Amino acid sequence: MVKRYSELMLVMLGIADLVVAVASWIVAYYVRHILGELKFTHFPLPPFTHYAMPMALSLILALLMFNRFGLYEPKRTKSLPSELSNTIRAVFVVWVLTYVIWNFIQREPVSRLLMLPLLASWVVLASCNRLAAREVLRWFRRRGLNLRHAAIVGTGRLGQKLFHTLKHNTWTGVEPAYFIDDCERAELLGLKVRGPLSNIDAILAQNDVDMVFVALPGRSHEQLEQVLNSLAITNVDVRVVPDLVSFHFLRHDVTVLDNLPVITLTSSPQHGLNSLLKRAFDLVCSFCCLVVLAVPMLLIALSIKFSSRGPVFFRQKRTSLGGKPFQILKFRTMIRDAEAETGPVWAAPEDQRVTRIGRFLRRTSLDELPQLINVLVGQMSMVGPRPERPEFIERFRHQIPRYMLRHQVKAGITGWAQVHGLRGRTSLLKRVRHDLYYIDNWSFGLDMLILLMTPFRGLVNRNAY
């Protein structure tokens, strides 16, 4: 009954998609009419019936492509961004195919002044349709309708995390019913614990559920195989949750290679189009900052030159994306050859090697301004984890868990750790946690937030010395 109800919902969604497609053609035709009235084109607008055949072609293609992009599959564990992304891609493919196919079989092409608003209106209306469908499902599920009940195999950390995830993401419509495990406890998180695992087929037969989530710890390989063999003779929807909690790296990315699922544990959010957009922003921002700050930087350079012997700029080997080394630029704040006797060491409070002007530059972070040049040439970004020296990296990579994951993105002038006061000799563990949080949750909005916070919480800092 539940599956039949789900199929009915998908059929209704398909009908709604067709209605949206027709509405998009009507909107596009109306926009084309307005453009003609405004004299954007001198070609007369044919009657709407003239576009009946290409519209019918687009409806057929829509059903095929929407299905091809998985838009008519159950969405209980698919996120909204993923669904909207697939919807936009499917609409674009249908739009292109409609234009190409119809122009191939007909001598008279479809008006481009109609096709462009068709694409825009279809993307907007199709996205709104998917949002509305989710809201309708939520409305039903809040009232106990269209729910699917699930058994969770495993009471460990992974099973408990899955329970909280399902409870938090109510949009899935999946309600945990009970746990199955070999533990002696009778109840966990308000649900009954049934067992043993060797009788899982009998337990499911006596306590009917729609889905089974297998969330056993990674070390239970033999147990996992036995459970899956037992579930193979049942009639429930089986889903396996891999134990990646114990091996947390960055956000996980799952791809399929010849029907073989491959899980990437170090998937950086700053790749592809995101990488290009971030680079474009860095170019514009660093160039503008260098133009605006040219005079103050010149004054700082002159004050360094006339106050102590040595070069104006200080160059030091650091690492950025992929562990690639580069020469970071700073205004010199220490005496010349400051590490000749000590070797690579961190600066300390009241460090005697720091010049008088250098102390002011460090306190105000003005010594970091030349790094805008590093950003301009592509060695750094405006926002990202602070670059570290190779000598320290070799030490930290063995001392701090997941330290090397910081190099999955470009190093930055400012970052999430810096605007939270984690500079100088503060906790390295906390700093790395903040850096990994930034990478895991990266967005342009987060970058903008960090840049806005930097003048107030990242420049002047008592830990900068």
Secondary structure as UniProt FT lines:
FT   HELIX           2..37
FT   TURN            38..39
FT   HELIX           48..51
FT   HELIX           52..68
FT   TURN            69..72
FT   TURN            76..77
FT   HELIX           80..105
FT   HELIX           112..142
FT   TURN            143..144
FT   STRAND          148..153
FT   HELIX           157..168
FT   HELIX           170..172
FT   STRAND          174..180
FT   STRAND          187..188
FT   TURN            189..190
FT   STRAND          191..194
FT   HELIX           197..199
FT   HELIX           200..206
FT   STRAND          211..214
FT   TURN            218..219
FT   HELIX           221..231
FT   TURN            232..233
FT   STRAND          237..240
FT   HELIX           245..247
FT   STRAND          253..257
FT   TURN            258..259
FT   STRAND          260..264
FT   HELIX           273..292
FT   HELIX           294..307
FT   STRAND          313..319
FT   HELIX           321..323
FT   STRAND          325..331
FT   TURN            336..342
FT   TURN            349..350
FT   TURN            352..353
FT   HELIX           356..363
FT   TURN            364..365
FT   HELIX           366..368
FT   TURN            369..370
FT   HELIX           371..376
FT   TURN            377..378
FT   STRAND          381..383
FT   HELIX           390..399
FT   TURN            401..402
FT   HELIX           403..408
FT   STRAND          412..414
FT   TURN            416..417
FT   HELIX           418..420
FT   HELIX           428..440
FT   HELIX           444..453
FT   HELIX           454..458
FT   TURN            462..463
//
